[in-house]
Amino acid sequence: MTHSLTDRAVTLLAQWAPAAERFWNPVVGDDTMGCYGPGYIHWGVQSNWNYAAAMATLAAQPDTPNAGHWRDRALAALRFALATHVTGDRTGNDGRQWGHSWISMLGIERGIHGVALLEDALTATDHAALRRVLTAEASWLLHDARRGDAAGLVAGLWNSSGHNVPESNIWSGALLWRTAQRYPDAPEAAAWRERAHDYFVNGVSIPADATDATLVAGQPVSARHVGANFFPNFALDHHGYLNVGYMVICVSNAAMLYFDMHRAGMPVPESLMHHQADLWQVLRRMIFGNGRLARIGGDSRVRYAYCQEYLLPSLLFAAAALGDAHALDLAAQQLGLIERELAASDDGTFYGARMGAMRDVNPHYYTRLESDRACVLSMLAHYLALVAASPTPQQTFEASVAGGWAEPEHGAALHRSPTRLASFAWRARGLTQALCLPPSDPQAISTAEWSLNLAPVVRFLGDEGGDDGAHRRLLRQTVQTFPGGFATCGAVMEGVDVHIDEGGHCTDQAVTHLAFAALPDDRTCVGLQLVVAAPDRLGYVVEVRGLHLNVANDVLNNRQRIIRDASGEHVLVAPPAHDEVVLIDGMWLSVDEILGLQVLYGAERLLIGRSHERQGGRYHSQYVEEIWALPPRPAGPGGVFGGRGRYYGFFGGWRRPRPVQPGEVLVDLGYAVLAGASGEVTAATAGGPLPLGTEEAPALVRGVWVAGADGQRYAVVANFGDVPTTVPVAGESLEVAPGTCRVHTFSTDL
């Protein structure tokens, strides 16, 4: 397999390199230097280092056409990077120099494997420049390192502390270690190595490290511990949300040093491995069977890019250092996704199909995305020979990742089986995100889109949208796990701190109550949603979408979804000619016969909101079909909506703000999502509201029942209120504590 993977990676680089030429910027008057991308400090520097490594790797392969040209490109990019460092003699293309910051060594770390392939082409001047840059960065880390207003090495559990920096601690330690090993004659080499251990121990660090007496590099972990970056069960609050992507980045930076040291015949520091195996055992449960990340906490950037890319070296590391028998197969699967996306490109760049709009208006960010993909392909070609053949797995990948995981303090839970991956995260990107889908079916995996999935969208006047949750605030949450699933319940304040031209301001305008349960039948998830306006103020709502199931519809599924409902099929080809709303017949639908949805109470009908433009996060990186439930029409002639046309409007929302009366109920519904269910199975699945007074708002108890795939009947009851309650379920009394959700099995009729 390894030989085949290398060939595939090199082929991708060879196909990409000519297309990347459009982003090459030569240095006028010096043909020995040039830069891939704009060459601005921060990410522009990283992009150039990535490119240098990729071109060096391509040039080093046997029988590479035009190999001399690509080696020249690599050398020119490297020389530009070294010359524009703060210790160099020229500025970058933005008139500034880079270096001596928390991120400046990242580009070096990602590109240094390519430098190893250029050793015989480097002049004495090049070697001196490389030493100058590496030793200057190591010295800065030892004596002058800062992160924001804090000096030295820092760590912190919550993003809000400003000290949640696991990934930069790891790459800082790596730079220190590799520089000390490369230049053992440097006066501070021993001090660099010792400081590297401190950085590594404070990379994947957890609260228990504060009292851990285990010796690492001659000192107890507790003596080196500065702070925890990860929660006890290895959740990560990076960028202010449950960040699966940066869990990957932490592993990837360990991978780079691990392989670079092995290739150079140098020692790997034992501190590098601190909690890496523990983190990997959690992280591997968050990888779909086709190598895509299951980002159960969402993503603030481009879908299936950047962090997804660095899963590739992480998988090689897992195979070589952590004994994961499935890792190389997952790497092969991820490589297939890259091949498929490149094949769909309109210009030979990696992201030409999905991110062409960014390519044409923002070359700075586009070249960053492109260079990351090129860089990890070069890592695969460079590192794969160091990975021994994987042992024969003793079980399937899905069997190896089956089971539950939760981080109650952060508000997250996951349960996985071969037929269903179910998750909920209260501190997702923008807050409140659920998933329920088959984890190994490529067609099902390609449906995944994170933003507020299976959570209401509520926007008040003054909220311009976005996925950062700037106008939402988490009020409370609880998570309970049980064999085969979990249940979670909580509340979010909507319409927080919105400003309206000129001089208007309002806050705390509605509360979204949510409950979500993964039932122990390995198929079904149940959700309960209740959105109630504040009791003491008048608000103006501009968007309300209940239920809100996202279905991505882009390159990896050939931009076509088939939605089945009670009357037949809707073939959705992306993009539609214009923004439109598709009306669904009945209270159920099936997506491609692999994902079922059934409304159990609280909707007049289902709709599919379709956009001519890509959606999917801040950078609009994939087409998304948005399925949501239309609430019953308000009473009165024309209601407050002013007739059918305005009522359905764009995406089924309102075309203009409308007033929301104090205490008004905006959403009140229950639903079931069935992983792997066909239309026939979905339509035949029995369920409905429990007789708990769901029509007597503002009572804060809601409940449904549903027939499970295992032949059991399940009741799901949420107490959104502040006092305990007891409710009847099939002749039994079910006690539900305040702010919790209960799952109860019964067999008699209701």
NUDRENSE-526483 format. One record per residue (C-alpha): residue in three letters; x, y, z. Coordinates in steps of 0.1 Angstrom, whole numbers, padded with zeros to 4 digits, always signed. Example, Ala and Ser with C-alpha at 12.3 -4.5 7.8 and 13.67 -1.06 7.14 Angstrom:
2
ALA+0123-0045+0078SER+0137-0011+0071
//
This chain:
750
MET+0000+0000+0000THR+0027+0025+0009HIS+0043+0025-0025SER+0009+0031-0041LEU+0001+0059-0017THR+0034+0076-0025ASP+0028+0074-0062ARG-0007+0088-0058ALA+0006+0117-0037VAL+0033+0126-0061THR+0009+0124-0090LEU-0013+0149-0073LEU+0016+0173-0067ALA+0027+0169-0104GLN-0008+0178-0116TRP-0011+0207-0092ALA+0023+0224-0097PRO+0017+0239-0132ALA-0016+0254-0120ALA+0001+0269-0090GLU+0024+0289-0113ARG-0002+0316-0116PHE+0004+0324-0079TRP+0042+0326-0082ASN+0057+0361-0076PRO+0093+0365-0086VAL+0115+0391-0069VAL+0123+0418-0094GLY+0160+0421-0100ASP+0169+0389-0082ASP+0161+0357-0100THR+0174+0335-0071MET+0143+0344-0051GLY+0106+0343-0054CYS+0074+0337-0034TYR+0043+0315-0037GLY+0014+0337-0029PRO+0015+0374-0018GLY+0043+0367+0007TYR+0027+0388+0035ILE+0037+0380+0071HIS+0017+0355+0091TRP-0001+0331+0068GLY+0016+0343+0037VAL+0049+0331+0052GLN+0034+0297+0061SER+0021+0293+0025ASN+0056+0300+0010TRP+0073+0275+0034ASN+0046+0249+0025TYR+0052+0255-0012ALA+0090+0252-0009ALA+0085+0218+0007ALA+0061+0206-0019MET+0082+0216-0048ALA+0114+0202-0032THR+0095+0169-0028LEU+0082+0169-0064ALA+0117+0176-0078ALA+0132+0148-0057GLN+0110+0121-0072PRO+0124+0098-0099ASP+0113+0107-0134THR+0096+0139-0125PRO+0091+0160-0156ASN+0108+0194-0154ALA+0123+0185-0121GLY+0150+0212-0123HIS+0123+0239-0126TRP+0105+0227-0095ARG+0138+0225-0075ASP+0146+0261-0086ARG+0111+0271-0074ALA+0118+0254-0040LEU+0152+0271-0036ALA+0138+0305-0046ALA+0110+0302-0021LEU+0133+0291+0007ARG+0158+0319+0000PHE+0129+0344+0001ALA+0117+0331+0034LEU+0152+0332+0050ALA+0160+0367+0036THR+0127+0383+0048HIS+0131+0370+0084VAL+0137+0397+0110THR+0174+0387+0110GLY+0175+0390+0072ASP+0184+0418+0048ARG+0152+0424+0030THR+0115+0429+0036GLY+0086+0408+0024ASN+0061+0418-0002ASP+0041+0438+0023GLY+0071+0458+0033ARG+0076+0439+0066GLN+0097+0411+0080TRP+0085+0380+0098GLY+0097+0362+0129HIS+0098+0363+0166SER+0062+0356+0172TRP+0041+0327+0185ILE+0034+0315+0150SER+0066+0323+0132MET+0081+0289+0137LEU+0050+0271+0123GLY+0060+0276+0086ILE+0095+0263+0094GLU+0081+0232+0110ARG+0058+0224+0081GLY+0084+0232+0055ILE+0116+0218+0070HIS+0112+0183+0056GLY+0115+0198+0021VAL+0148+0216+0031ALA+0162+0181+0038LEU+0157+0173+0001LEU+0176+0204-0009GLU+0207+0199+0011ASP+0230+0192-0018ALA+0218+0223-0036LEU+0222+0247-0007THR+0252+0271-0009ALA+0273+0280+0021THR+0253+0313+0022ASP+0221+0293+0022HIS+0233+0271+0051ALA+0244+0302+0071ALA+0210+0319+0065LEU+0192+0287+0076ARG+0212+0286+0108ARG+0207+0323+0114VAL+0169+0319+0112LEU+0166+0287+0132THR+0189+0298+0161ALA+0173+0332+0162GLU+0138+0317+0166ALA+0151+0292+0193SER+0168+0320+0212TRP+0136+0341+0211LEU+0116+0312+0225LEU+0141+0307+0253HIS+0144+0343+0264ASP+0117+0365+0249ALA+0087+0344+0240ARG+0053+0362+0244ARG+0017+0352+0237GLY-0004+0384+0238ASP+0003+0401+0271ALA+0019+0371+0287ALA+0056+0363+0287GLY+0071+0329+0284LEU+0053+0296+0282VAL+0016+0297+0289ALA-0013+0273+0289GLY-0050+0275+0297LEU-0082+0255+0296TRP-0106+0280+0281ASN-0101+0300+0250SER-0113+0331+0269SER-0082+0329+0290GLY-0061+0338+0260HIS-0037+0310+0270ASN-0053+0280+0253VAL-0023+0273+0231PRO-0016+0236+0228GLU-0006+0235+0192SER+0018+0264+0193ASN+0034+0250+0225ILE+0041+0218+0205TRP+0055+0235+0174SER+0076+0258+0197GLY+0090+0227+0214ALA+0097+0211+0181LEU+0116+0241+0168LEU+0137+0242+0199TRP+0145+0205+0198ARG+0153+0203+0161THR+0175+0234+0163ALA+0195+0220+0192GLN+0199+0187+0174ARG+0209+0203+0141TYR+0234+0227+0157PRO+0248+0209+0188ASP+0277+0233+0188ALA+0254+0263+0195PRO+0261+0277+0230GLU+0224+0274+0241ALA+0217+0239+0225ALA+0214+0222+0259ALA+0190+0249+0272TRP+0169+0247+0240ARG+0165+0209+0245GLU+0155+0214+0282ARG+0130+0241+0273ALA+0115+0219+0245HIS+0105+0194+0272ASP+0085+0221+0290TYR+0067+0231+0258PHE+0058+0195+0250VAL+0045+0187+0284ASN+0023+0218+0282GLY+0010+0209+0247VAL-0016+0181+0252SER-0019+0189+0289ILE-0048+0181+0312PRO-0058+0191+0347ALA-0045+0159+0362ASP-0009+0168+0351ALA-0007+0193+0379THR-0002+0164+0404ASP+0013+0138+0381ALA+0046+0125+0395THR+0056+0105+0364LEU+0091+0114+0353VAL+0095+0129+0319ALA+0130+0138+0308GLY+0142+0136+0343GLN+0115+0157+0360PRO+0080+0150+0372VAL+0052+0161+0349SER+0039+0182+0377ALA+0072+0202+0379ARG+0069+0211+0342HIS+0032+0217+0342VAL+0021+0253+0336GLY-0016+0247+0329ALA-0041+0224+0312ASN-0050+0231+0275PHE-0074+0201+0273PHE-0103+0190+0294PRO-0100+0157+0314ASN-0115+0137+0285PHE-0095+0156+0259ALA-0120+0181+0246LEU-0104+0213+0233ASP-0119+0248+0236HIS-0097+0262+0209HIS-0110+0294+0191GLY-0138+0293+0217TYR-0155+0261+0206LEU-0151+0223+0206ASN-0124+0222+0180VAL-0117+0188+0166GLY-0096+0204+0139TYR-0070+0217+0163MET-0069+0184+0181VAL-0056+0172+0148ILE-0031+0201+0145CYS-0017+0191+0178VAL-0011+0156+0166SER+0003+0167+0133ASN+0030+0189+0148ALA+0042+0160+0169ALA+0042+0139+0137MET+0065+0163+0119LEU+0092+0162+0145TYR+0088+0125+0151PHE+0094+0117+0114ASP+0121+0143+0108MET+0142+0131+0137HIS+0138+0095+0126ARG+0148+0103+0090ALA+0179+0123+0103GLY+0189+0095+0127MET+0184+0118+0157PRO+0166+0111+0190VAL+0129+0118+0195PRO+0123+0135+0228GLU+0102+0114+0252SER+0082+0145+0261LEU+0069+0148+0226MET+0047+0118+0232HIS+0030+0133+0263HIS-0007+0123+0261GLN-0005+0119+0223ALA-0018+0083+0225ASP-0046+0094+0249LEU-0056+0122+0226TRP-0055+0099+0195GLN-0079+0074+0211VAL-0105+0102+0214LEU-0097+0118+0181ARG-0100+0086+0160ARG-0137+0084+0171MET-0141+0117+0153ILE-0130+0105+0119PHE-0155+0092+0094GLY-0148+0059+0077ASN-0137+0077+0045GLY-0111+0099+0062ARG-0131+0130+0066LEU-0132+0147+0100ALA-0164+0145+0119ARG-0162+0179+0134ILE-0188+0175+0161GLY-0181+0210+0173GLY-0182+0227+0139ASP-0156+0248+0121SER-0149+0285+0118ARG-0131+0282+0085VAL-0134+0265+0051ARG-0151+0231+0052TYR-0128+0201+0048ALA-0096+0221+0044TYR-0067+0232+0066CYS-0072+0210+0097GLN-0085+0182+0075GLU-0053+0184+0055TYR-0031+0179+0086LEU-0050+0147+0095LEU-0028+0131+0068PRO+0005+0133+0086SER-0014+0126+0119LEU-0026+0093+0104LEU+0010+0084+0094PHE+0021+0092+0130ALA-0007+0071+0144ALA+0004+0042+0122ALA+0041+0045+0130ALA+0042+0056+0167LEU+0008+0048+0181GLY+0001+0013+0167ASP-0031+0022+0149ALA-0038-0007+0125HIS-0064+0013+0106ALA-0045+0046+0101LEU-0029+0039+0068ASP-0063+0028+0053LEU-0078+0060+0065ALA-0049+0079+0049ALA-0056+0062+0016GLN-0093+0071+0020GLN-0084+0108+0026LEU-0061+0107-0004GLY-0091+0096-0025LEU-0111+0126-0014ILE-0082+0149-0025GLU-0081+0131-0059ARG-0118+0135-0064GLU-0118+0172-0056LEU-0088+0179-0079ALA-0106+0160-0107ALA-0135+0184-0104SER-0114+0215-0105ASP-0118+0240-0133ASP-0082+0251-0134GLY-0060+0224-0119THR-0058+0239-0084PHE-0069+0217-0055TYR-0099+0239-0046GLY-0109+0252-0080ALA-0143+0235-0078ARG-0154+0246-0044MET-0135+0278-0037GLY-0131+0294-0071ALA-0148+0325-0058MET-0121+0329-0032ARG-0094+0322-0057ASP-0106+0351-0078VAL-0109+0377-0050ASN-0086+0366-0022PRO-0053+0351-0034HIS-0038+0355+0001TYR-0061+0330+0017TYR-0066+0309-0013THR-0029+0302-0016ARG-0028+0293+0020LEU-0055+0266+0015GLU-0037+0253-0016SER-0003+0252+0000ASP-0015+0233+0030ARG-0029+0205+0008ALA+0004+0205-0013CYS+0024+0204+0019VAL+0007+0174+0034LEU+0010+0155+0002SER+0047+0162+0002MET+0048+0149+0038LEU+0031+0117+0028ALA+0057+0112+0000HIS+0085+0121+0024TYR+0074+0102+0056LEU+0057+0071+0043ALA+0089+0051+0039LEU+0094+0055+0077VAL+0060+0038+0085ALA+0063+0000+0088ALA+0036-0021+0073SER+0005-0021+0094PRO-0005-0052+0113THR-0037-0069+0102PRO-0065-0052+0121GLN-0082-0075+0146GLN-0116-0058+0140THR-0131-0034+0116PHE-0125+0003+0120GLU-0161+0010+0130ALA-0159-0017+0157SER-0127-0002+0169VAL-0142+0032+0175ALA-0176+0021+0187GLY-0189+0034+0220GLY-0195+0067+0238TRP-0175+0097+0247ALA-0185+0128+0267GLU-0170+0160+0282PRO-0198+0172+0305GLU-0180+0203+0316HIS-0176+0215+0281GLY-0211+0203+0271ALA-0204+0176+0245ALA-0213+0140+0239LEU-0208+0114+0211HIS-0219+0079+0206ARG-0208+0058+0177SER-0217+0024+0163PRO-0212+0009+0128THR-0246+0022+0118ARG-0248+0057+0135LEU-0226+0085+0147ALA-0246+0108+0170SER-0232+0139+0187PHE-0242+0171+0204ALA-0221+0201+0213TRP-0233+0231+0233ARG-0201+0250+0228ALA-0199+0243+0191ARG-0189+0271+0167GLY-0219+0294+0172LEU-0232+0271+0199THR-0257+0242+0196GLN-0248+0216+0169ALA-0259+0180+0165LEU-0251+0152+0141CYS-0268+0120+0133LEU-0257+0100+0103PRO-0241+0067+0092PRO-0203+0070+0098SER-0190+0049+0070ASP-0213+0054+0041PRO-0196+0079+0018GLN-0229+0093+0005ALA-0241+0098+0040ILE-0209+0113+0052SER-0210+0138+0024THR-0243+0152+0038ALA-0225+0166+0069GLU-0226+0204+0074TRP-0220+0219+0108SER-0236+0253+0112LEU-0264+0251+0137ASN-0272+0216+0125LEU-0305+0203+0141ALA-0307+0235+0161PRO-0331+0265+0156VAL-0318+0295+0137VAL-0332+0327+0154ARG-0321+0362+0144PHE-0333+0395+0156LEU-0331+0429+0140GLY-0295+0441+0142ASP-0280+0406+0138GLU-0264+0405+0104GLY-0259+0368+0105GLY-0226+0348+0106ASP-0218+0316+0123ASP-0198+0328+0153GLY-0228+0330+0177ALA-0220+0366+0186HIS-0256+0373+0195ARG-0261+0341+0215ARG-0252+0331+0250LEU-0252+0297+0266LEU-0274+0297+0297ARG-0271+0262+0310GLN-0266+0226+0298THR-0264+0191+0312VAL-0252+0159+0296GLN-0260+0123+0307THR-0246+0092+0291PHE-0260+0056+0292PRO-0251+0024+0274GLY-0258+0029+0237GLY-0264+0066+0238PHE-0267+0099+0256ALA-0292+0127+0265THR-0285+0164+0268CYS-0306+0194+0277GLY-0300+0231+0280ALA-0309+0267+0270VAL-0294+0295+0249MET-0303+0332+0250GLU-0310+0347+0216GLY-0308+0383+0204VAL-0280+0392+0227ASP-0265+0427+0225VAL-0278+0438+0191HIS-0275+0473+0178ILE-0299+0489+0153ASP-0292+0521+0133GLU-0295+0547+0146GLY-0291+0544+0183GLY-0313+0513+0189HIS-0300+0485+0212CYS-0317+0454+0226THR-0305+0422+0243ASP-0318+0389+0257GLN-0348+0387+0234ALA-0357+0350+0234VAL-0346+0317+0249THR-0340+0286+0229HIS-0346+0254+0249LEU-0331+0223+0234ALA-0330+0186+0242PHE-0313+0160+0221ALA-0310+0122+0227ALA-0292+0094+0209LEU-0313+0064+0216PRO-0297+0030+0223ASP-0310+0014+0191ASP-0280+0025+0169ARG-0303+0043+0145THR-0325+0070+0161CYS-0318+0105+0175VAL-0346+0126+0189GLY-0347+0164+0193LEU-0370+0188+0211GLN-0369+0225+0204LEU-0388+0253+0221VAL-0381+0290+0214VAL-0399+0315+0236ALA-0396+0353+0234ALA-0386+0373+0265PRO-0416+0380+0287ASP-0409+0417+0292ARG-0399+0432+0258LEU-0409+0436+0222GLY-0385+0422+0197TYR-0382+0423+0159VAL-0373+0389+0145VAL-0358+0387+0110GLU-0353+0350+0107VAL-0366+0319+0125ARG-0359+0283+0112GLY-0370+0254+0134LEU-0355+0220+0132HIS-0328+0230+0107LEU-0312+0199+0092ASN-0283+0208+0069VAL-0275+0186+0039ALA-0244+0194+0020ASN-0247+0190-0017ASP-0214+0195-0035VAL-0184+0180-0052LEU-0181+0148-0033ASN-0216+0137-0040ASN-0217+0151-0076ARG-0240+0179-0065GLN-0272+0159-0065ARG-0295+0148-0037ILE-0327+0129-0040ILE-0353+0138-0014ARG-0382+0114-0010ASP-0414+0124+0006ALA-0450+0112+0007SER-0457+0122-0029GLY-0425+0110-0045GLU-0390+0123-0052HIS-0374+0157-0055VAL-0341+0157-0074LEU-0320+0186-0061VAL-0291+0195-0083ALA-0267+0221-0069PRO-0267+0250-0075PRO-0303+0258-0083ALA-0308+0284-0110HIS-0320+0308-0082ASP-0328+0308-0045GLU-0359+0288-0040VAL-0380+0269-0015VAL-0391+0233-0020LEU-0423+0223-0002ILE-0424+0188+0012ASP-0455+0167+0012GLY-0461+0153+0047MET-0441+0152+0079TRP-0413+0130+0069LEU-0386+0128+0042SER-0356+0107+0033VAL-0323+0120+0019ASP-0308+0096-0007GLU-0324+0067+0011ILE-0297+0069+0038LEU-0310+0095+0063GLY-0346+0098+0075LEU-0363+0127+0091GLN-0397+0127+0108VAL-0415+0156+0126LEU-0433+0143+0156TYR-0452+0174+0165GLY-0452+0212+0161ALA-0450+0219+0123GLU-0474+0227+0095ARG-0450+0213+0069LEU-0414+0207+0060LEU-0394+0230+0036ILE-0361+0228+0019GLY-0343+0262+0015ARG-0321+0263-0015SER-0294+0289-0023HIS-0278+0297-0056GLU-0247+0306-0037ARG-0225+0283-0016GLN-0232+0284+0021GLY-0213+0264+0047GLY-0197+0288+0072ARG-0179+0321+0070TYR-0162+0314+0037HIS-0192+0298+0020SER-0173+0266+0010GLN-0201+0242+0001TYR-0236+0241-0013VAL-0261+0233+0014GLU-0298+0223+0013GLU-0314+0235+0045ILE-0344+0215+0058TRP-0366+0231+0083ALA-0400+0229+0098LEU-0426+0256+0092PRO-0446+0263+0124PRO-0484+0264+0124ARG-0497+0296+0108PRO-0508+0322+0134ALA-0545+0328+0137GLY-0563+0358+0122PRO-0569+0371+0087GLY-0535+0368+0070GLY-0518+0365+0104VAL-0488+0387+0111PHE-0472+0374+0080GLY-0494+0393+0055GLY-0503+0364+0033ARG-0487+0333+0018GLY-0461+0350-0004ARG-0444+0368+0024TYR-0449+0338+0048TYR-0428+0315+0027GLY-0405+0342+0014PHE-0368+0335+0010PHE-0359+0301+0026GLY-0394+0301+0040GLY-0386+0330+0063TRP-0399+0365+0064ARG-0389+0392+0039ARG-0390+0419+0064PRO-0387+0422+0102ARG-0418+0414+0122PRO-0426+0422+0158VAL-0425+0395+0184GLN-0448+0399+0213PRO-0435+0393+0249GLY-0437+0356+0257GLU-0445+0346+0221VAL-0436+0310+0212LEU-0415+0310+0180VAL-0407+0273+0177ASP-0422+0244+0195LEU-0415+0210+0179GLY-0401+0175+0182TYR-0385+0154+0156ALA-0366+0121+0150VAL-0336+0116+0127LEU-0330+0080+0115ALA-0294+0071+0104GLY-0293+0048+0075ALA-0331+0048+0070SER-0348+0046+0037GLY-0380+0065+0028GLU-0400+0034+0034VAL-0385+0028+0068THR-0389+0064+0078ALA-0425+0066+0068ALA-0433+0034+0087THR-0416+0045+0119ALA-0442+0052+0146GLY-0440+0081+0170GLY-0456+0113+0182PRO-0461+0136+0211LEU-0465+0124+0246PRO-0497+0137+0264LEU-0478+0162+0284GLY-0496+0194+0275THR-0474+0204+0246GLU-0500+0228+0233GLU-0503+0246+0266ALA-0473+0270+0263PRO-0455+0284+0282ALA-0454+0251+0301LEU-0417+0240+0300VAL-0421+0202+0297ARG-0420+0185+0264GLY-0419+0149+0253VAL-0422+0125+0224TRP-0422+0088+0219VAL-0408+0068+0190ALA-0404+0032+0179GLY-0368+0022+0178ALA-0349+0000+0154ASP-0345-0026+0181GLY-0382-0031+0186GLN-0384-0010+0218ARG-0405+0021+0223TYR-0387+0051+0237ALA-0401+0081+0255VAL-0379+0112+0255VAL-0390+0139+0280ALA-0373+0172+0286ASN-0379+0195+0316PHE-0369+0229+0304GLY-0381+0245+0336ASP-0366+0252+0370VAL-0386+0228+0392PRO-0387+0190+0392THR-0416+0173+0375THR-0432+0139+0373VAL-0449+0129+0341PRO-0470+0098+0332VAL-0456+0075+0305ALA-0475+0044+0296GLY-0489+0040+0331GLU-0456+0047+0348SER-0444+0079+0366LEU-0412+0094+0351GLU-0393+0119+0373VAL-0375+0145+0354ALA-0351+0169+0372PRO-0349+0206+0362GLY-0329+0212+0330THR-0325+0176+0321CYS-0337+0151+0295ARG-0348+0116+0303VAL-0349+0086+0279HIS-0374+0059+0291THR-0382+0025+0275PHE-0417+0012+0276SER-0437-0016+0259THR-0474-0009+0267ASP-0497+0014+0248LEU-0498+0050+0257
//
